[in-house]
Amino acid sequence: MFRYRYTFSMPWVPHITVAAVVQKDDRFLLVEELVGERKVFNQPAGHLEAGESLVEAVIRETLEETAWHFEPHSLSGIYQWTHPEKQTTFIRFAFAGEVTRHLPDRELDTGIVRAVWLDKDQLLARSGQLRSPMVLRCIGDYLSGQRFPLDIVSQLPLNIENCDQAS
């Protein structure tokens, strides 16, 4: 069932990403973005940057990609997916929450065409235009009620002087 592949010439490093799952009036906040020459739909999502926590990353990415301020309430899932052609592995931390304030004049990240609100049927109708299978899986898990408290995700301090005191 599991395949182990060892690469000696280059270390394997997964991409750590975050995503926001936001539902409002039965619609979900998504972005339409350009990936190469193709327009695809995705949750507001992106890579964890050096020095930031996962929660800080999802707040930042949501603002940058949608111009909405995001307030995470829970972790809704952790997903591992490998792109079949590129063989790039992504570890996605999906956070459920709400958007609190919109900045309509804010410029969106490069590659983002627009932020859009779609209901599940509209999203299913665009299933061939999704950036990855994680998009529907995150929404499905959210709709099933899957939630974990935010404190399940911990960021440890950069110094190690008091590491024996961590609990």
PyMOL commands that set and color helices and strands:
alter all, ss='L'
color gray80, all
select helices_A, chain A and resi 54-66+120-125+127-129+134-143+150-152+163-165
alter helices_A, ss='H'
color red, helices_A
select strands_A, chain A and resi 15-24+27-35+38-42+45-47+68-82+89-102+112-119+148-149
alter strands_A, ss='S'
color yellow, strands_A
deselect
rebuild
show_as cartoon
